Amino acid sequence: MMTQTNMKSQRTTQRRTKAAAVLVLTALAGLMSGAAHADATLDKVKQRGRIVIGVDGASPPFGILDPATGKVGGFQTELGADIAKRLGVTLETVPVTASTRVQFLQAGKVDLLIANIQWTQERSEILSYAPTPYNLVGGAAMVSKKSGIKRWEDLKGKVACVSQGSNFAKPLQDTYGAVVKGLRNIPESLLALKGGSCDASVHIQPALYETLHGPNGREWSDFELATSDQLIPSPTVIWTRRNEADTRAFVDGVIQDWLKTGLLVKQADRFGVPADYLKQATAQAQAGKFDSAPPEAQAKP
C-alpha cells in the first residue's frame, strides 16, 4: 500500500518530468523556428515578386548589350531568368564590376551574383556560394602578334593589364614576374593593350576569345592569345551572402538540374560560350556525379 510520502514523491517526479518535457519541446520549437527563419532571402524575394541578380555588364559572350533597349542580356541573364521562373517571380539584373560586385551583394543591392567570379580562398572567407560550379574558367593573355609572348613565362618584367580585384593578379606577379596594372574593366584593358600601355591583357579566356573571333574580331586582327594554357582555371560559382543556407541549397539544386538537363550546354552554344567543360560536367551529372568547389572557408573576423 502506497504511503502519503510515496504519493507526494510520485507527484513531484511527474511534475518534474512534465516540466522537462515542456522545456525540451520549447527548445525544439525554437530550433525549428530558427531554422525556418535563418535565411530570409528567398522569403523576401517571393514577397516582393522579384529577384535581383548581379551580372557582368556588356562583356560578350556572357553579357550582350541590346542596342534597342539598352539592357544587357546573354548567357548570365538567361540563367538568372530560369532561377526567377522557378521561384515564380520576375527578374531584375544589375550590372556589376570587379570593384562593386562584392559590395553590392553584402549590402543587399543584389540577391545573388551570377557573374564570372571564380572561387578563391579569399572570396570564400567573406561570401558564400552554391558548391556545384556552373563553369570552369581560367585566364588568357591577349597580346600583339609581334610581341614575341608565347608563354606565361614570357610576361616576366612585362606589363599585364587586369581588371581591378582580379584573381589573376597574384599568379601573374608572384609566379611569372609580370608588372600588374589594374584597370576598371575588360574594355579599358583592351584599349590599353591597343594603345601600347600594356603588353598583355589578361582576363577570362572566353571573353578574350570572343573579342578575337566575334562580330568585331577584325578590329583585333593584329592580336592573338599568347598560349592555349589557361591561367589558374577555377570553378565559377553563384555567390550568396554568408549564413544563407536555404538560398545556397536552392541555387545548388538548380545548378545540378541545369547540368542534368543539358540547359547549360544549350545556353552556352546559343551565346558562343566555350562549352568543353560544360559538356563534360553534363555527361558526369547525367551519371549522377557532380563537381564541387572547395569547402566554404572560415569567415573572416
N, C-alpha and C positions, 0 to 999 in steps of 0.2 A: 504493500500500500504506500502511495506517494505522500510524503510528508509535505507540510506547508513550505518548509525551507526548500525542498527539492522543486516544488511547483514554481516558487519565485525564481529559482535559479534557471529553470527551463524557460520561463517567460523572458528573463533577461537575455538569455542566449538567443532566443528567437528574435528579440528586438535588435540585438547587435547584428545578427545575420541579415535581417531585412535592411538595416542601415547600410551595411557593407554592400549589399546588392544594389541599393539605390545609388551609392557612390560610384560603383562600377558602371552602372547604366548611364549615369550622368557623364562620366569620363568618356565612355564610348560615344555618346551622343555628341560631346564636344569635339572629339576627334573626327567623327563623320562630318560634322558641320564645318570644321576647319578644312577638311579635305575638299568639301564641296565648294568652299569659297576661297581656297588657296590661290586660285588663278582666275581672276575675274575678266580677263581679256576677251575670251570667247563670249561671255555673257554681255559685255559692253558692246561688242561688235553686233551681236544679234539685236540688242535693244535699239541701237542707232540705225540698224539696217544697212550698214556699210562697213567694209573693211578697208583700211588704208595701208597700202603696201609700198615700201620704198623700192624703187627700181633704178637701174642706170639710166642716164639721160640718153640722148640720141647718140648711141655708140653701137653701130651695126657690128655683128648681126644680132646682138642681144636687144638693143633698143633702136627702133626705126622711127624717125620723125615723119608724121603725116602732114605735108605742107598745107593741105586743105583745112585741117582742124588745129594744127599747131600742137597736137598731142603726140606723145611717144607711145608706140605700140611695139609689137615684136615678140620675141621668144619669152622674155620675162613677164611681160604683160599678160600673155596668154596663159601662163602658169598661174598668175595671180587671179585671172578670171575664173579658172577652174576651181580654185580654192573658194572664191566668193560664191560660185554656183553651188558648191557642196554645202556651204553654210546658209544658203538661201538669202544672200544679201548682195548689194551692188558693190562694185569695185571702184575705189579711188586710188590712182597711182600718184606717187610723189617722187620726182627725180631727185636722186641723191648723188653726192660726190664723195670721194675718198675722205674729204675733210669734214663732211656733215653727217654721214650715214650713221655712225655710232651715236652721235649726239641726238639725232632725230629719233632713234629707237629708244634710247634711255629716257628722253624727255616725253615720250608718248605721242610724238608727232606722227609716227607711223606704228602700225601694229606688228608688222613683220618686215624683214629685209629679204627681197629676192633680187639680189644684185650679184655681180661677180666678186663675191667676198669669200675667199678661200679660208679654210680652217687654219688658224695658227694658235700656238700656245698662249700668246699674249691676248688675242681676241677672246679666247675661251675663258680667260680669267675675269672678263668684265661683262660678257654676254653669254646667253645660252643658245642652243641650236637643235634642230632635228638631226639626229645622228646619221640617218641614211643620206648620203650625198646625192644631189641631183645632177652632178657633173664632176669631172676631174680635169682641172685646168692648170697649166703651168705657164711660165713666161717665155716670150720670144724676143729676140733683138732685131729690130729693123734698122738696116744700115745702108749706106750708099754702096753701089756695086763696085765703086772704085776704092773703097775704104781698106780693103785687104783683111777685113774682120771676118773670119770663118769659124771661129770657135769662141766659147765664153772666155777662155784664157786670153784671147786677143784683146780683150777690153781693159787689160791692165794699164793704168795710167790714162785711160780714155774717159771722156765724159759720157755718162749714161743717164739719160733723162727718164724719170719715172713719175707716176702720179704721187702726190703727197700722201703719206701713210701707206704706201705700197709695201707688201711683204717681200718684194724683190730687192729692196734697197740693201738689206743686211747681207745676203749672199753675194750680191754684186760687189759690195765694198770689202767684206771680210774674206770671201773665198777667191774672188777674181781680181781684187785690187782696182776696181773702177772708181772713178770720181763721180759720185752720185749727185744728181741735180733734181730736186723735187719740184714739179710743176702742178698746176691745178687739175689737169685732166689730160686725156689722150690727145685731143686736137691740139692743145698748146704744145705738148711734147713733140708731136709730128711736125708742127710748124718750126719748132726749134731745130729739129733734125734737118728739115729742108733748108732752113736759114744758116745752117752750119755752126750753131752754138752748142750742139751736142753731137757726139759721134755715133750714138746709138739711141734708139727709142725703145725702151723695154716695158712691155705690157703683156697682158694675157694673149696667148697665141691666137685664139680665134679672131679677136678684134683686129690684130695686125694682118692676119691672113685675109680678112675681109677688105681691109684697106688696099691691099695689093691686087686682089682678084675680083673685087666687087665692081659696081657700076662706075666708080670714079678711079678705077685702077690705072687708067692711062696717065693720070697725073703723077703716078708714083713709079713710072717705068724705069727710072734710074736707081731704084731701091730694091732691096731684097731682104729676106730673112737670113741672118748670118748662118744659122745652123738649124737642123730639124730637131735637135735635142732641146726639150723644154726645161726651163729653169724651175726647180722645186715643184713639180706637179703635185697639187694638193686637192683634197676634197672641197668641192663647192657646196656649201650648205645653206639652208634657210635659217636665218637668225631670229631669235626671240629675246625678250628680256629675261633676266635671271629670275628663278623661282616661278616659272610659268609652266609647270609640269603638264597641265591639261593641254595647253596650246602646243607645247612641244610634242606630246604624244599624238595629238590630232594631225599636225602637219607631217609628222613622220609616217603615219598611216597613209596619208595622201601621196607622199613621195613613193612609197612602196607600191601603191596602186598604179601610179604613173609608169613605174618600171614594169610591173606585171602585165599591164595592158598595152604597152608599147607607145603610150602617149608622148613620152619624152623624145623618142626617136622620130615620131611623126612630126612634132613641132620643130625639132632640130632640122629635119630635112626641108620643112616648109620655109624656114628663115635662113638657111645656109649656115647653121651652126655645126661645126665638125662633130660627127656622131660616132666615131670609133669606140670611145669608151662607153657611150650610152648603149650601143648595140651589144657590147659585151656584158654590161651590167643588166640589160633587159633579159638576155638569154639566161643569165645567172639567176635573176629574180623569178623567172618562169619555172626554174628548177627549185625554187624555194630558198635561195640563198641571196643575202644582201650584204653589200659592203657597209662599213661603218666608219665614221670619223673617229679619231681618238676620244677617249672619255673626257667628259667635262672637267676642266681644271678647277682647283680650289679658288673660290672668289678672292679677288684682291681686297685687302683690308681697307 
